[in-house]
Amino acid sequence: MNDFYLSADELQQAALYYQQHFPEEARNSVMIANRAVLNEFIVPYTNDLTNWIPLGTPVDWLHNPTNDLEFTWGINRHWHMLDLGKAYLMKGNPLYVTTFIDHFRTWREQNPVPVDLPYDEAVYFQKPGPWRLLETGLRVQSWIAAHKYMEESPQLDEAFRSEFLQGLEEHAEFLTHYLGSTEINHAIMHMQGLFMIAAFYKEHPRSPFWRQVAAERLELCLLHQLNEEGIQVELNTHYHNASIEMFGTPYLLAGITGHPFSAWYGECLRNMAAFTEAMIRPDHQSTGIGDSDWRSDGRQRLTLLGAILNDEDLIARGTDSSECLWLVGAAKYEQCVRLQSEAGRVLPSRSFAQTGYYIMRDECHYLFFDAAPMGGAHGHADALNIEWMWNKRLFFTDTGRYTYEEGQWRHYFKSTRAHNTVTIDGADQTPYVSTQQWGQPEAKAITHRYESHTCYHFIDASQDGYTHLPDPVTHRRWVLAGKSVPLLLIVDWLAAENTHTLEQRFHLHPEARLVLVKDDLAKQRAGIRFDHAPDKVCIKFVMEGKGRETFDITKQEGWISEMYGSKSETAVLQGKAQFSGKVGVAAICLPSNEVEDAIQVMDYTLEPERMRMTLSYTYQGQEGRIMIDEHKVSWA
């Protein structure tokens, strides 16, 4: 019976395929391995991803040149060992094996298993140091994979194997003694590692027990962490997609090793695909929610999930994934590539009404609307946030996560002002406490209406985050997108007794150019365009109610983070005013290009007391009229 995803021959074939079809990633693996030989590292999920950091000879596994706990956690996951193993398969250099052995031994010498560790301390999800349960579960996965990649090396003799198995046993006993909560994603990785130990070290008398604990707790994690719509309960694109791998690899390994999971487990995995696919934008990146990276392609997770479940339809909806290659091997992966080359799929609009996510699509629009809860520590204060693409061009974007290190940048990227929604008095919708904690009360959003009509998409929702201010402020947002008429209408309704400051903010793609035009207070416009591209949008702003004379649009400095640890400037289009009573603020977005003319807006009225808006226009020689109130949408 096999003890790993691939045999020795299959790993050699995967390495050859990796070099031929993923040359950049293969070169990167060799570079990481060569630096590891020198005891130099770049640690993922830290704020310095450009400099190689020397950690001494021997490596000091507790050295942290930063103020970020993620550095210590990251280096003690030993992800570099995967690249040592891949580099060995590709190059056959025995130095990679020597380095793997040295790093394994020095780590164990410096970090013996904690003795008499208080239970509450051991299971604390933010516990500093290398024996946090998360690192314990991830580290053994790196160890086992690297060992399998190098298994043909004569340097991995019986003496080392004995040490290696002892290290695995220590980790397995630690993971079965200290059991973290199955309600957070960390627990998946604890048991992912334990299940892998049980498969690899199958001759150990406690291996069946380790496997049983891991399997039962993985099922508990599924039960506790997937909601009714198959979305991971942290309500976060990154952690949802990561959970597919976390849950999926034990499922795959269980089938290979002859101890399959239940059909229910497989069906839960399959249900996760719907949200992953729905969040894939026309540019093939995934809309980020909460602590997610600005750049990520959910199609890779569809490939992986399809391969794990032997589902050709899911595979066909995916794309290139080297991660999948190393799990299923070159032969099966080549079948995935053939299926994808023959596939063509137009994604429909999709609503996850129980959760509060709405993805509206047509020939030109991609519009994401967030009326969901925050989802916990990895959530952002972003109720009623939107992301908008027109003609496959991203105009209004999510900003990413940047860092988990406590400080102003962590707060900024989680704040309401860092999202495409309305901020009142500069405050967050939910009070920020620290990097992994929100205060009370938590803002809640309610969807009042969602319509996907033949002529338009429409969403109407409100959030109560500012009703907890000493002088409560209500906020309700309408978004209307025309299907056959190029129009996006965003209307924010606000009401309060006393005077407050509102900011309606839209974060632009960093390559977008923003121009402001202010003929007078009643006619404020913004133009957004891209160099060497025909797509552009004109935005007309209007405010009605007490304080309308103070409304002003400006260009503000903002930030986006493409990947954890990196950030760059981007423009923010902001409308700001002092208001009291009932007010309405509308952004009338009129996209166009060389093929699609902009509509001509003839007249519009905004009536805060009645919560009603009308707009008249001409487009391609025809007149149209839109009327929206609290009860209906009329587009004639």
N, C-alpha and C positions, 0 to 999 in steps of 0.2 A: 504494500500500500504506500502511495506517495506521501511525503511529508512537507511538500511545498507546491507552489503553483506550477512550476515548470521543472522538467528533468534537466540534467547536465547538458545533454545534446540540444534540448530546446533553448536553454539559456545561451549557448554558443550561437545558435541561429538567430536569436533575438538580438544579440550584440552586433552581429553582422548587418542585420536589417536596420538597426538603430543607426549605425554609421552611414548607411546608404540613404536612408529616407528621413532621418532626423540629424543631418550633419552638424547643425549649429548646437543642438542640445548635446550631441556626442562630444563635440569639442569642449563644451562647457563642463561636461563630466570629467574629462581628462584634465582640464585646467584646475578644477576643484581638487581632484585627486593629487595632482602635482603640488599644489599648495599645501594640502594636508600632510604630504611627506615632509614638508618644511615646518609643520606645526603652525600653519597660518590659515585663518578661516574668515569667511564672511558668513554672518549668522542671519538667516532669514527671520523676518518679523522683528527686526531691530531698526534703529534709525540711521544706521551707517551701512549702506549696501554697496559702497564704492571702494572702500579700503580694506585690504587684507590685514587682519589683526593677528600678530604673533602672540602665541600663548605659552612660549617657553619650551625648553627641553629638560625634562619631560614636560608634557602639556600640564598646565595648572588648570584643572577643570572648574575651579571655583573663581578664577580670576575674572573680574568684570570691570573693564575700563570705562563703563558708562554708568549712568544713574538708573538704568532701565533693567528691571527684574527679568524682562524678556530675554536679555542677553544670556544670563546664566541658564535660564530654562532652555533656550534655543540650542546652545552649545552642548548641553547634556542630553539632547535628543539624538545626537550622533548621526544626523542626516548625511553628513559628509561620507560616512561609511558606505552608503549606497553608491556613491560615485567612485569610491575606491574599488568596489566590487565591479562596477560596470567598466571602469578603466582597465581593470585586470582582464576581464573577458575580451576587451578590444585589443589590448596591447601585450598582455602576458608578462608585464613587468613585475618581478617578485618584490620590488620595493613597496608596491601597493599592499601586498599581503603582510609584509613586515610592519608597515605602518598600522594596518588594521589590528594586528596582534599587539603591538606596542600600546596603541590607544585603548584597547580593551583592558589590558593588564594594568596600565597606569591608572585608568579610571577606577578599577576595582580596589586598587591599593589605596587610593585617596578617598574613596567613598564607600566604606563598609556599610553593610545594612544597619540602619538605625536600631538601637536596642531600647526597649521599654518606652517607645514613643507614645505619648498620649493619643488616644484614638481621635479625639476632636481635632488635634493639631495635624495628624497624619492625613485626614480626609478633607482638610480645608483647601478649597480649590485655588486659593492664592498663596499657598504655603511656599516660602522661598526655598531655593536650593534644589539639588539634583534628584531628591527622592520625593518630590511632589508626585502624586499618583499619575498625573498626565505624562510627565517625563518618563516615569517607570514603564508605562504602557507603550509609549512611542519608541523608547530606546531599544527595547528588546526586538521590536520589528526591524529596526535598522541593523541590529546585530545579526539576526537570523537571515535576513535577505543578503547582507554582505557575506556571511559565511557560506551561503548557498552559491553565490556568484563565484566564490574563490575555492569551492570545495575540491576541485581537481588539483589544487596546489599541494605539493608534498610538504610545504611548511605547516599546513594544518594537520599536524601529526596527532597521535593518540594523547600525548601529554597535554597539548593545547585543547583538544576536544574535551578532555576531562575538566579542565578549567572552565571551558565555555559552558558546558552543561551545568556545572556548579553555579555559574552566574545566572543561568536561566532559572534554575531551581530557586535561587534566592529571590529573584524577581517574581516568580509565580507565587511563592508563599507570601510575599509582601502584598501582592495584588489580591490574594484570596483572604488575607487577614484584615486588610483595611479596604472597606467597600465604600466608595464615594456615591453620592446621590445619583440615582438613575434619571433624575429630572434635568440634568445639564449635560451638554455634549461631551464633556471630559470623560464621563463614565463609559461612553462608547469606545473611546480609545484605550481606556484601562483594559476593557474586556477584549478588544481587538488584539491587544498584545498578549493577553493570557491565552486566548484561543490559539494564537500562533505558536506559543510555547508548547501547548498540549499536543499540537500536530507534529511539531518538529521533534520533541522529546517524548515520543509516544511510548518508549520502553520504560519510562519512569513509573513506578507503581501508583503515583498520585495523578498521573496524566488524565485518566478518566474523570477524576474529580475536578481538575482544573477545567477540562473541557465542559463539564456539566455546569459549573459555576458561570463560566463565560457565556455559554449558550443561553442559560436562563436569564442572566442579567442583560444580555443584548436584547432579548425579547421584551424585558421590562423597559429597557430604554426606548424601544420602538413604541411600546404602549404609552409611555409617559411623554415622549418627545415628538410624536406626529399628531397633528390635529385631524379633524374629520375630513379635511380637504387634502391630506397628504403633505402638509407643509410642516417643516421642522419648527417647533414651538418658539424658538428664538426669533422667528419672523425676520429672517436675515438671509439674503441671497447667498452670501459666502458660506455661512454655516449650514444652510440647507444643502447646497451642492457638495460641500465637504462631507456631510453626513451620508451621502450616497456611497462615497468610497468607504467611509468608516463602517457602515452596516454591510456594504456589498462584499468587501474582501473576505470577511469571515464566512459569508454565505457561499462564496466561490470555493474557498478552501475546504469548507465542510463537505461539499459535494465531491471534491477531489480525494479527500481522505476517508470517505466512506461513512461519514456521520452527518448526513444532510439535515438542514433546518426544515421546519414545517412549511407547508404550502402557504400558510398565513403570512409567514415572514417574507416569502418571495412576493406575495401580493402587495404587502406594505411597501417594499422596494419599488415595485412597478408603479404604485400610486404616486410616488415622489416625482416621477418623470414629468407629470403634467405641469407642475409649478416651474420646474427647471426650464422646460421648453417655452412656457408662456413668457418668461422673463427675457428671452433672447430677442434682442432688438434686430432691426433690418441690417445693421452693420455687423451682426454676429457677435457683438459684445452683450453682456448681460446687464440689465438695469441693476444698480446696486441699492440695496436697502440696508440701513444700519451699518454695522461694521463690515463693510464689503469693499473690495478693491474696485477702482474705477474701470480697470480693464480685466475682464475674465470672460471666457467663452463657455457657456453652459452646454454647448453641443458636445464638448469633450466628455462631459458626464453622461450624456445620452449614449455615446459610444461605449463607455465603460459599463453602464447599466445594462445596455442591450447585450453586450458580450457575456456578462455575468449571468443574465437570465436566458441566454440563447434566444433572444427576441430580435429577429431580423428587421422588423419594422422600426424598433428603437435604434438599432445600429444604423440603419439607413438615414435616420434623422440626425445623426451625429457628424463628427468631423475628426480629423487627425488627432491622435492621442498617444503619445509615447508611453504614458502611464499604463494604458490598456495593453500595449505591446508587451510590456514586462510582466503582465499578469496572465495573458492568454497565449503568448507565443506568436512567432512570425506567421505560421501557416494560418491560424485562425484570424490573426489580425489582417492578413491580406484579403481574407473573405470580407472583413468589415469594409475595407477600402473599396472593393468591387461593388458592394451594396450601396455605398455612399455615392459612387460615381454614377449610378443609375437612378438615384433618387431625385425627386423634385417635390417640394412641399411648400404650400403657401399657408402660413400660420393664421388662424382665425383670432378674432377678439376673444378674450377669456375673462370671466369674472370669478373671483373667489369670495363670494358674498359673505360667507360665514366668517372669514378672516378679515376681509375689508380691503382686498387688493383688486384693482380693475386695470386690465390691459386692453386698450382699444386700438384696433388696427383697421386700415383700409389701404387702398392703392397708394396713398400718399402719407397718411398719418401713422405715427406710432405714439401712443399717449399712455403713460403709466400714471395712476392716481392712487395715493396711499390714504386709506381711511381705516387702517388697522391699528391695534394696540402696539405699544413699543416693543414688546417681546422680551423685556428683561435688560440685563446689564449691557448687552451688545446692541441694544436699540438706540436710536437717535430721537431727539425731540422734533419730529418731522411730520406731525399730523397734517394732512391735506397737501402734502408735497406732491409735485408733478415732475415728470421727465417727458420731454417732447422732441420728437423727430418729425421732420417733414421732408418728403422725397429722399429718404435715407440720410438726411443731414441732421446731426444732433444740434439743436439750438439751446434748449434748457436741459441742464445736466445735473445729476447727483454729484456730490463732491468727493465721496470716498471716506476713508477712515484715518489714514496717515499713521497714527501711533496709538499704543495703549499706555504709554508712559504718562503718568500724572503731570499736569501742567496746562498752560494756556492753549497749546495746540490740541491737546486731547479734548478740552472743553469746546474749543472752536468747532472742530469737525463734528461733534455731537450736538452742537447747539441748533436752535431754531433758525438763527440768522444764517447758518450755513446751508439752508435748504430753500427750495422754491415754494415758499408759503408766506404767511403774514406773521410778523413779530410785533408784539405790543410792548411799548416802553422798554425795549431792549431786553426783555426777559425771555427765558425759555418757557415753552408750554408746560414742561415738567421741570421742577427745580433740580439742577445738577448738584450732586454731592461729591463724587469722585469718579475715577476712571471706570470702575466697575459697579457704580451704585447711583441710582436715581432717588430723589426724594419723593415725598408725598405732598399733595395728591398727584397721581399720574393722569396726564391728559387722556381723555377718551374721545374717540371719533364715532360718529353715527352716520350711516348712509341713509339719506332720505329717499333718493330716487336714483335709479340707474337705467338708462334706456340705450339700446343699440338699434336705432331706426334705420330705414332704408336711406334716409337723407343725412343722418347725423349720429354722433355719439354724444351722450349727455350724462353727467354725473353731478349729483347734488349731495353735499355732506357738510357736517359741522363738527367742531371740536370744542371741548369745554375747558381747555387748559387755562384760559384767562378769566374764566368765571370765578376763579378762586382768589383773584386779586381783591384788595380791600374795596375797590370799586369795580365790580364785575364787568367783564367785557365778553360779549358773545361774538363768535366768528363762524360764518357759514360761507361755503365756496361753491360756485357753479362753474363747471367747465363744459363748453359746447364745442365740438369739432365737426365741421362740415365734411361730408364724404365726397359729394360732387362739386361743392363750392369750396374753394380754398380759404378756410376761415378757422381760427381758433379764438374762442371768446372765454376769458377768465374773469369772473365777477366775484369779488369778496364783499360780503355784507357784514358790517360791524355795528355794535350798539353798546352804549355805556351812558351813565349819568354824567360823570365828570369828564374833564379833558385828559386825553391820552395821546401818545405818539404811535402811529402805525407805520410799519415799513412793509411794503409789498416787494419781495426780492426775487429776481430770476438770475441764476448762475449760468453763464454762457460757456459754450465750448471754448477752450483756450485759443483756438485758431480763429474765432469769430472776431469781426471788427464791429465796433459799436459807435454809432453817430447819433447825437441828440439834436432835436430841432424844437425850439420853443418860440413859436410865433407870439403867443400870449398864454396866460394861465389856462385858458379854455382849450388851447390846441397845443398839447405837448405830445411829441412823437419821438420814437426811437427807430433807427434803422440798423439791422444786423445783416452782415454779409460776410462772405469768405473770399479770400484771394483766389483767383484762378478757378472760380466756381460760380455758376449762374444763380444758385439758390440764395434767396434773400428774404427778409421779412420786414415789413413796416408795422410798428405797433403804435396804435393811437390810445392814449390814456384819457380817462375821464373820471372825475370824482364828483359826487353830489352829496349834499348834507352839510351840516355845520362844520366849518373848517376847510371847505373846498378851496378857498382862496390861498390856503397854505400849502396845497399839494404841489410837489415839485419832483421831477425825475432827475436823477443824477447817475453818473457812472462811478461805482465803488470798486475798491480792490477786494478781490476774493481769492480763494485757493481751491485747487482740486488735487487729489492724491491718486495717481494712476495705480500705484502699488504701495503696499505698506512700506513706510520709511522714506517715501519720496513725495515731494509736493511742488507745485508750480502755480504761478499766478494766473488768474483768469478774471475777466470783467464780470461785474455784477450790475445788472440793471435794477435800479431801486426807485420806487415811488414812495414818498414820505410825506406825512401830513400830521398836524395836530387836529384832533377831532373830538366831538362829544355828540351825544344823541345817536340817532340812526344815520349811518352813512353807507354809501356804496362806492367801490373803486373797481373800475373795469379796465382790463387790458385787451384791446381788440387787435388781434394778430392777423396780419394779411400777408401770407407767403406768396411768392411768385418766382418764376425763372423765365428762361427764354421761350419755353413751351407754354407755360401756365401763366396767364396774365393775373394780376391782382384784382380783386373785386373793388368796386368803387362804393365806398360807404357814403350814402346820401344824407342820412339823418339817424340820430340815436337819442334815446332818453333813458335816464336812470332815475328810478323813483324809490328812494330808501324807505319812505313811510309805507309804501305798498309792497315793497320787495318785488319790484317788477322792472324789466328792461325790454325795450323795443329797439330794433335796428332795421333800417331800410337800406337796400343796396341795389346796384346793377352789376351784372356779370354776364359777359358774352352776349350783350344786347337784351338780356332779360332782367326784369325787376324782381326783387324778392323782399320779403319782410319776415323778421323773426320776432316773436314775443315770448318771453319767459316770465312766469310768476311762480308763486309757491306751489301751484297745483299742476301746471301743465307747461309743455313746450309746444309752440305753434310755429311751424316754418312753412310759409306759403310762397 
